Amino acid sequence: MKTHNHLFQKICSFENLLSAARKSQRSKRFQTEVAHFNFHLEKELYRLQGELQTQTYCPGTYHEFHIYEPKLRKISAAPYRDRVVHHALCNVIEPIFDRTFIFDSYACRKGKGTHKAVNRFTEFSRKNGYVLKCDIRKYFPSIDHNILKARFRRKIRDAQVLWLMDLIVDSSNPQEYVQAYFEGDDLLTSLHRRCGIPIGNLTSQFFANIYLNGFDHFVKEALKCRYYIRYVDDFVVLDSDKVRLHQVKAAMTDYLAGLRLKLHPHKCQVFPVSTGTDFLGYQVFPTHRRLRASSVRRARRRLRRLERDYRVGKISWGDVQHSVRSWLGHVQHADTYGLRRAIFSDLFFHRS
């Protein structure tokens, strides 16, 4: 397997850091932290460059908060200057790893995304009678640091780049503890192995793809699953033989144990595609798709909150338009004409 060296100076170049800063500030230019960094942009970038070149760079403290959609998750936001470093790193190493990813891996990749994944699933569902839908139990908190670092070394030979990648992993804030035992473990193994990377980092999304890249190739090449799609830790395999899908699930379970991961016990099932598959926010049928009922409920609550906040002057009309257009961009990929008419017929945006 080809490995890559002499990458660190590309990461540290002023041009790359400037490009990373521009990417990092999208939709965030008016945040205090970002505005202060941009006010002293050249000085801040040269400072970052010096810290990287001398390997004195030290990541800051994460800001933690929780969201409840669709379930409770802890989100960790890195300081802005660290996000610039994350983008600078990914600018250089992402193309190297992306070439090794399978076509049907859709998360956090240029030209991919949820809608492309759902379209692909619809195409596959019209050719097969059954689907195996899987979810990895507590994926981000379960990612093993030593295994992840070993994956880095399969493609990267530059010691300085590996120092930076390892530093980002090691500086992860504590994640939810996941008690899981695997063959060969003793009672203290799960305590001694450091696990978990923060949801919210650009690098975490990218590292999550690297972590499961070998698994993707195992499913496609060793198990010969032609109709396989993965989006982060959600993945599906479609086939016309229900028994074969159960065999595939057993083989997947064994492979994932080598990565110290487990399938979710209640979210991995084989069923006919004709009953509809809950996948990436949609209920997908071979002939059409709908929004999940839980997504509709959350959307109604969000739109009512927008209506209320606009009425009392808490947000601007531009904020309302941005939020509504974002939601419409998602729902227009399902059969929702009647739903949209019903929802917006009950809304009236006006000032008090």
C-alpha positions, 0 to 999 in steps of 0.5 A: 500500500502506498504511503505518503511523506513530505506533507507537513510543510503543505499543511503549515503553508500560509496559503493553506492556513488562509484557505482553512480560515476561510472555510472555518468561518462560513456562516460564523463570521459574526461570532465574537471569537471568529471576528476577533481572529479575523481582525488580527488575521495575518498575525493569528495565522503566522502565530499558528504557523509558527506553533505548528512548525515548532510542534508547540501547538496545543489544542484548546478546551472544547465547549460542550453542549447537548442537542436532543434531535433525534436523541440526546447527544453531546456536541463538542465545539473546538476553539476557532483557531483549532478549527482552522488547524483541522481544516488545514490538515484535512485540506492536505490529507483528505484527498489521500484517504478519499481515494481509498474510500468505496463509492457508496460511502456518503458521509462528509465527502465532496459530491456525496451527502444524505440526499445522494445516499437516499437516492442510491438506496431507492435505486437499490431497493428497486432491485432487491426484496430485502434490506439489512439495516444496521447501526453501530452502538455508540459509534463515536464514543467507542472509537478506539484511539490506538486502532484509529492511529494504526489506520493513520499509519497505513497511508501517512509516513510523515512523522510530523503529520502523524504528530498532529493527527495523534495530538488531535485524537489525544486532545479529545475531551472525555466522551460517554463511557461505553462498557463493552468487552471483547474476546481476550479482554480482562475486567480492566481492559475497557478502562485502560484503552482510551476511546471516543472522539468528539462529535462536532469536529471536522476531523472527527467526521473524517477520522470516523470514515477512516476507521470504518474504511477497512470494514467497507472493503470487507463488506464489498470485497470479502462478503461480495455485497454489491448493494451496500451503502454507509453513512457514518455508522448507519449502513444498509445491505440489500439482497433478494435472499433473506437468509444471506443477509442474516449470514452477512450480519453475523460476518459483520458482527465478527469483523466489527469486534476486531475494531472494538465495535458492536452493532446496536442490538435493537436497530439491526434487522432484516425486513422487506423493502416494501414495508419502508426503510427508516434511513437518514431522516426519510421513510424510503419505499421502492416507489416513493419516500416520506418524512419520518413522523418524528421529523415532522413533529420536530419541524412543526415545533421548530417552525412554531418557535420561529413564528414566536421568536419573529413576532417578539423581535427576537430574530430577523426576517432573514433568519426566518428565511434561512431556516425555512429554506434549509428545511425545505431543501431537506423535505423536497427530496420526499413526497411532501407537497401536501405536508408542506401546504398543511404546515404553512397554512397554520403559520403566520409570520408577523411582528407584535 
